[in-house]
Amino acid sequence: MAEGVTGTDLTRRQWAFAFALVTSLFFTWGFAYGLLDVLNAHFQTIFGIGKTQSTLLQLAYFGAYLVYAPIASLFMEKYGYKKGIHMGLTLYSLGAIFFWPSAVYRAYGGFVGCTFVIGCGLCCLEVAANSYITVLGSPKYAAARLNFSQGFQGVASFAGPMIASKWFFQGKNATSLDTVQWVYLAVAGLGVMLNILFYFCTLPEITQDALAQEMHDVGMTNDHEPFWKQYRCIFGWVAQTAYVGAQVAVASLAVNFLAEQNVGIDKPFASQLFSYCQITFTVGRFVGVVLLNWVDPALLLSMFAISCCAFSLGVAYGPGLSGVGCLFALFFFESICYPVIFTLATKNLGRHTKRGSGLIVMGVGGGAWFPPAAGSIADRNTTAHSYIVPFAGYVAMSIYAIGVTIDQTRKGGFRFRTIDEIAQKRAQLEEKRADGSEPDLDKKGSVEFVESVAV
């Protein structure tokens, strides 16, 4: 037998406690990400830098995911989810606290370096939390579960810009870094508190061996193939890279876009409107939770991805208020994309689950190179026309979503409703046993395979 448990083995109380505890992590990186976008515009004023140079913050933050995600996944394969969370929260707090000396010495390079350390910490938390929530229960509701948890990231994402619009751009703070120091000191304190909380709390360890055995017991052996042949995961990384790059490019220049639409919007009001965009994004997440309880995730992602393509073109070429309206619609349809790509790409990976999670989180590194490309167009042309860069990312995501939908249809027929493949196969095996026929399944061989992997 494989050691450890699966999400379906937990009692209701264990499940609720683990779910609530891990969901609290989503707020931490949502808050950091929300502040990051507004700092872009603030640093342009403080340091007298252009839009392209200000996106170095994005380059550092998302570049950390590209560098550190493989390290985080290997660490968690060996030591488990809980120790990975401790490592992430420690790096998160260290990066945040060093914002203080960077502000004192007015060192833009210091802010970029600290942002890289914060990104490494949040990368660890994303590998752990996204993967844990995905496997914490029935695969049928994995996408809905992750959307719900990530909804709290959305809450924090609009809280960040709201704080920034009140404290970063008003009065003397418009040309000062004093408030930046205090905000990030509070962020560091939050990280320390969560680290202490996780140390004293019991978090059930969901192991890859237990997940693999659950699959093998119903005859699903796709994880017998090496990791590089897990094509849904590999192409999921491409889609996630393209999507996150597009999302970050949209958000990083949103304040500039709103202020340049010539409809009477200044930068403080633009920052406030950006908060409303994040609220729209969060509402979309919770709407997605409801939809994903009924609609197949790949099908719903296809619909939302195509909508993202359409509205990003609307932002790029729509004049005045029509462009602003398209921006709000774009934030709504972006909402479910990240968690659904994650769950589709890591679904039924068995012994490859943590490695696959690390690869998909590594896709967040797409945020490192899309914003500089968009910023370059914004500096040379207009901010509105820079939204053609995210359009390219949404096209790549659409191809992946439609491809998964077609693949599912080819293998098992078109489906509108979401299903639990493991539960469905288990029911089919029980029907065969009830009929007195022997299912075509060498269960003993599967168990031996899992135990050989564990060794």
C-alpha positions in Angstrom: 0.0 0.0 0.0 1.1 3.5 -0.7 1.7 5.8 2.3 -0.3 9.0 2.9 -3.8 9.9 2.0 -5.8 11.4 -0.8 -8.3 14.3 -0.5 -11.2 11.9 -0.5 -9.9 10.0 2.5 -10.2 13.0 4.9 -13.1 13.4 7.2 -15.4 16.5 6.6 -13.7 18.3 9.6 -10.2 17.5 8.4 -11.1 18.6 4.9 -12.7 21.9 6.0 -9.8 22.8 8.2 -7.1 22.0 5.6 -9.1 23.9 2.9 -9.5 27.0 5.1 -5.9 27.1 6.2 -4.4 26.7 2.7 -7.0 29.2 1.2 -5.6 31.8 3.6 -2.4 31.8 1.6 -4.1 33.0 -1.6 -4.8 36.3 0.1 -1.1 36.9 0.7 0.1 36.8 -2.9 -3.1 38.5 -4.1 -2.3 41.5 -1.9 1.4 41.6 -3.1 0.4 41.3 -6.7 -2.2 44.0 -6.4 0.3 46.4 -4.9 2.8 45.6 -7.6 0.8 47.0 -10.5 0.2 50.3 -8.8 3.8 50.6 -7.7 4.7 50.6 -11.5 2.9 53.9 -12.0 4.1 55.4 -8.6 7.8 54.6 -9.4 7.5 56.3 -12.8 6.8 59.5 -10.9 9.3 59.0 -8.0 12.3 57.8 -10.0 11.5 59.6 -13.4 11.6 56.3 -15.3 9.6 55.3 -18.4 6.9 52.6 -18.7 9.3 50.0 -20.1 11.8 50.5 -17.2 9.0 50.4 -14.6 8.1 46.9 -15.7 11.4 45.7 -14.3 9.3 45.0 -11.2 7.2 42.6 -13.2 10.4 41.1 -14.7 11.8 40.4 -11.2 8.5 39.2 -9.7 7.5 36.8 -12.5 11.1 35.9 -13.4 11.4 34.4 -9.9 8.6 31.9 -10.8 10.6 30.9 -13.9 13.7 30.3 -11.8 12.3 29.0 -8.5 9.3 26.8 -9.5 11.3 23.7 -10.4 13.3 24.1 -7.1 10.1 24.4 -5.1 8.4 21.3 -6.7 11.5 19.2 -6.1 11.7 20.4 -2.5 8.0 19.5 -1.9 8.5 16.1 -3.6 11.0 15.3 -0.9 9.7 17.1 2.1 6.0 17.6 1.5 3.5 20.5 1.2 3.8 21.9 4.7 7.6 22.5 4.7 7.2 24.0 1.2 4.7 26.5 2.7 7.1 27.4 5.5 9.9 28.0 2.9 7.6 30.2 0.8 6.4 32.3 3.8 9.9 32.8 5.0 11.2 34.2 1.6 8.0 36.3 1.3 8.6 38.0 4.7 12.3 38.5 4.0 11.7 40.2 0.7 9.0 42.5 2.1 11.0 43.6 5.1 13.9 44.7 2.9 11.6 47.2 1.1 12.3 49.4 4.1 16.0 50.1 3.5 15.3 50.3 -0.3 12.8 53.1 0.4 15.2 54.9 2.9 18.0 54.9 0.2 15.6 55.5 -2.7 17.2 52.6 -4.5 15.0 51.4 -7.4 17.4 48.4 -7.9 16.8 47.5 -4.3 13.0 47.3 -4.9 13.6 45.1 -7.9 15.8 42.7 -5.9 13.3 42.6 -3.0 10.5 41.9 -5.5 12.5 38.9 -6.8 12.8 37.4 -3.3 9.1 38.0 -2.7 8.4 36.3 -6.0 10.5 33.2 -5.0 8.4 33.0 -1.8 5.1 33.3 -3.5 6.2 30.8 -6.1 6.7 28.2 -3.3 3.2 29.1 -1.9 1.6 28.7 -5.4 3.2 25.3 -6.1 2.0 24.1 -2.6 -1.4 25.8 -2.4 -2.7 25.3 -6.0 -1.6 21.7 -6.0 -3.0 21.0 -2.5 -6.4 22.5 -3.2 -6.6 20.7 -6.6 -6.2 17.2 -5.0 -8.1 18.0 -1.8 -11.3 16.2 -2.8 -13.1 14.9 -5.9 -11.4 15.7 -9.3 -14.9 16.5 -10.5 -14.9 19.8 -8.5 -11.2 20.5 -8.6 -11.6 23.5 -10.9 -14.5 24.9 -8.9 -12.5 24.4 -5.6 -9.5 26.2 -6.9 -11.6 29.0 -8.4 -13.2 29.5 -5.0 -9.8 29.6 -3.1 -8.3 31.9 -5.8 -11.4 34.2 -5.3 -9.8 35.4 -2.1 -6.6 36.2 -4.0 -8.9 38.4 -6.1 -10.3 40.1 -3.0 -6.7 40.9 -1.9 -5.8 42.1 -5.4 -8.3 44.9 -5.4 -7.6 45.8 -1.8 -4.0 46.5 -2.8 -4.8 49.1 -5.4 -7.4 50.7 -3.2 -4.8 51.2 -0.4 -2.4 52.5 -3.0 -4.9 55.0 -4.5 -5.5 56.4 -0.9 -1.9 56.4 0.3 0.6 56.4 -2.6 -0.9 59.1 -4.9 -2.4 61.6 -2.5 -0.8 64.8 -1.3 2.9 64.6 -0.4 2.8 60.8 -0.8 2.7 61.3 -4.5 6.4 62.1 -4.5 7.4 60.1 -1.3 8.3 56.5 -0.5 7.3 56.7 3.2 4.0 54.9 2.9 5.6 52.2 0.8 7.9 51.4 3.8 5.0 50.9 6.2 2.8 49.0 3.9 5.5 46.4 3.2 6.4 46.2 6.9 2.8 45.1 7.5 3.1 42.6 4.6 6.2 41.1 6.2 4.3 40.9 9.6 1.4 39.0 7.8 3.9 36.5 6.4 5.5 35.9 9.9 2.0 35.4 11.5 1.0 32.9 8.9 4.3 31.0 9.2 3.7 30.7 13.0 0.1 29.5 12.4 1.1 26.8 10.0 3.9 25.6 12.4 1.4 24.9 15.1 -1.4 23.5 12.9 -1.7 19.9 11.5 -1.9 19.7 7.7 -2.8 16.3 6.3 -0.1 15.3 3.8 -1.6 14.2 0.5 1.0 12.0 -1.2 1.7 11.3 -4.9 1.8 7.6 -4.2 -1.7 7.6 -2.7 -3.0 9.6 -5.7 -1.3 7.2 -8.1 -2.8 4.2 -6.3 -6.3 5.7 -6.4 -5.9 6.0 -10.2 -4.4 2.5 -10.7 -7.2 0.9 -8.7 -9.6 1.8 -11.5 -7.2 1.0 -14.3 -5.9 4.5 -15.1 -2.2 4.1 -15.7 -1.3 7.2 -17.7 1.3 8.2 -15.1 3.3 5.1 -16.0 4.6 7.2 -18.9 7.6 9.5 -18.2 6.8 13.1 -17.2 7.9 14.5 -20.6 5.1 12.4 -22.2 2.4 14.0 -20.1 1.3 16.2 -23.0 -1.7 17.8 -21.4 0.6 19.1 -18.7 3.4 20.2 -21.1 1.1 22.1 -23.3 -0.7 23.4 -20.2 2.6 25.1 -19.3 2.7 26.8 -22.7 -0.9 28.0 -22.2 -0.3 29.2 -18.7 2.8 31.0 -19.7 0.9 32.8 -22.5 -2.1 33.5 -20.3 -0.2 34.9 -17.3 1.9 37.0 -19.6 -1.2 38.5 -21.1 -2.9 39.0 -17.7 0.1 40.8 -16.3 0.6 43.0 -19.3 -3.1 44.0 -19.1 -2.9 44.8 -15.4 0.6 46.5 -15.4 -0.5 49.2 -17.9 -4.1 49.5 -16.9 -3.6 52.7 -14.8 -1.8 54.3 -17.7 -4.4 53.2 -20.2 -7.3 54.6 -18.1 -5.5 57.9 -17.6 -4.8 58.3 -21.4 -8.3 57.6 -22.7 -9.2 61.4 -22.7 -12.4 61.0 -20.7 -11.4 63.0 -17.6 -9.6 60.3 -15.7 -6.5 61.3 -13.7 -4.0 58.9 -12.1 -5.6 58.7 -8.6 -9.0 58.0 -10.2 -7.4 55.6 -12.6 -5.9 53.7 -9.7 -9.4 53.6 -8.1 -10.9 52.3 -11.4 -8.2 49.7 -11.5 -9.5 48.5 -8.1 -13.0 48.2 -9.6 -11.5 46.1 -12.5 -10.0 43.8 -9.8 -13.4 43.6 -8.2 -14.9 42.6 -11.5 -12.2 39.9 -11.8 -13.1 38.6 -8.3 -16.8 38.6 -9.1 -15.9 36.5 -12.2 -14.0 34.0 -10.1 -17.0 33.4 -7.9 -19.4 33.2 -10.8 -17.0 30.7 -12.3 -17.3 28.6 -9.1 -21.0 28.2 -9.8 -20.6 27.5 -13.5 -17.8 24.9 -12.9 -20.0 22.8 -10.7 -22.0 22.1 -13.8 -20.1 22.9 -17.0 -17.1 21.0 -18.2 -13.9 23.0 -17.3 -12.3 22.7 -20.8 -15.5 23.8 -22.5 -16.0 26.8 -20.2 -12.3 27.8 -20.6 -12.7 27.7 -24.4 -15.6 30.2 -24.1 -13.8 32.5 -21.7 -10.6 32.4 -23.7 -12.3 33.4 -27.0 -14.0 36.3 -25.1 -10.6 37.4 -23.8 -9.4 37.6 -27.4 -12.3 39.7 -28.5 -12.2 42.2 -25.6 -8.5 42.7 -25.7 -8.9 43.8 -29.3 -11.7 46.1 -28.0 -9.3 47.7 -25.5 -6.6 48.1 -28.2 -8.9 49.8 -30.8 -12.0 51.0 -28.9 -12.0 54.8 -28.4 -12.8 56.6 -25.1 -15.4 54.9 -22.8 -15.9 51.9 -25.1 -12.2 51.0 -24.5 -12.7 51.4 -20.7 -15.8 49.1 -20.9 -13.9 46.5 -22.9 -11.2 46.6 -20.2 -13.7 45.8 -17.5 -15.2 42.9 -19.6 -11.6 41.6 -20.2 -11.0 41.4 -16.4 -14.2 39.4 -16.0 -13.4 36.8 -18.6 -9.8 36.5 -17.4 -11.1 35.4 -14.0 -11.3 31.6 -14.3 -8.4 31.1 -16.8 -5.5 30.5 -14.4 -7.1 28.0 -12.0 -8.8 26.1 -14.9 -5.6 25.7 -16.9 -3.9 24.5 -13.7 -6.5 21.9 -12.9 -6.7 20.6 -16.5 -2.9 20.4 -16.8 -2.4 18.6 -13.5 -5.4 16.3 -13.7 -4.7 12.6 -13.0 -0.9 13.0 -13.0 -0.5 10.5 -10.2 3.1 10.2 -9.3 4.0 13.2 -11.4 1.5 15.6 -9.5 4.0 17.8 -7.7 6.4 18.0 -10.6 3.5 18.9 -12.9 2.3 21.6 -10.4 5.8 23.1 -10.4 5.8 23.2 -14.2 2.5 24.9 -14.4 3.4 27.5 -11.7 6.6 28.0 -13.7 4.3 29.2 -16.4 3.7 32.3 -14.3 7.1 33.4 -15.5 5.3 34.5 -18.7 4.6 37.7 -16.7 8.3 38.5 -16.9 8.4 39.2 -20.6 5.0 40.2 -21.8 4.9 43.5 -19.9 8.2 44.8 -21.3 7.0 44.0 -24.8 3.7 45.8 -24.1 5.5 48.7 -22.3 7.8 49.2 -25.3 4.8 49.6 -27.6 3.2 51.9 -25.1 6.3 54.1 -25.0 6.6 54.2 -28.8 2.9 54.4 -29.7 0.0 54.4 -27.3 -0.9 52.4 -24.2 -4.1 51.2 -25.9 -2.3 49.7 -28.9 0.1 47.8 -26.5 -2.9 45.5 -25.7 -2.2 43.7 -28.9 0.5 41.9 -27.0 -1.9 40.3 -24.5 -4.2 39.4 -27.4 -1.4 37.0 -28.7 -1.3 35.3 -25.3 -5.1 34.8 -25.3 -4.9 33.2 -28.7 -2.4 30.6 -27.4 -4.6 29.9 -24.4 -7.7 29.5 -26.7 -5.8 26.9 -28.8 -5.0 24.9 -25.7 -8.6 25.0 -24.3 -10.2 24.1 -27.6 -7.5 21.3 -28.1 -8.3 19.7 -24.7 -12.1 19.9 -25.5 -11.5 18.2 -28.8 -9.3 15.5 -27.2 -11.9 14.8 -24.6 -14.6 14.5 -27.3 -12.4 12.2 -29.4 -11.8 9.8 -26.4 -15.1 9.8 -24.7 -17.6 11.9 -26.6 -18.6 15.5 -26.3 -19.7 16.5 -22.8 -21.3 19.7 -21.5 -21.4 18.6 -17.8 -18.3 18.2 -15.6 -17.6 14.6 -14.5 -15.3 12.7 -12.1 -13.4 10.2 -14.3 -12.1 8.2 -11.4 -15.6 7.8 -9.8 -17.1 7.0 -13.2 -14.5 4.2 -13.9 -14.9 2.9 -10.4 -18.7 2.6 -10.9 -18.1 0.8 -14.2 -15.8 -1.7 -12.4 -18.4 -2.3 -9.7 -21.1 -2.9 -12.3 -18.8 -5.6 -14.0 -18.2 -7.2 -10.6 -21.9 -7.2 -9.9 -22.6 -8.9 -13.2 -20.0 -11.6 -12.3 -17.5 -10.6 -15.0 -13.9 -10.1 -14.2 -12.7 -6.6 -15.0 -9.7 -6.2 -17.2 -7.5 -4.8 -14.5 -4.3 -6.1 -13.0 -4.7 -4.4 -9.7 -1.8 -6.3 -8.1 0.6 -5.0 -10.8 -0.6 -1.5 -10.3 0.1 -1.6 -6.5 3.5 -3.1 -7.1 4.3 -0.3 -9.5 3.4 2.3 -7.0 5.5 0.6 -4.3 8.4 0.4 -6.6 8.2 4.1 -7.3 8.0 4.8 -3.5 11.3 2.9 -3.0 
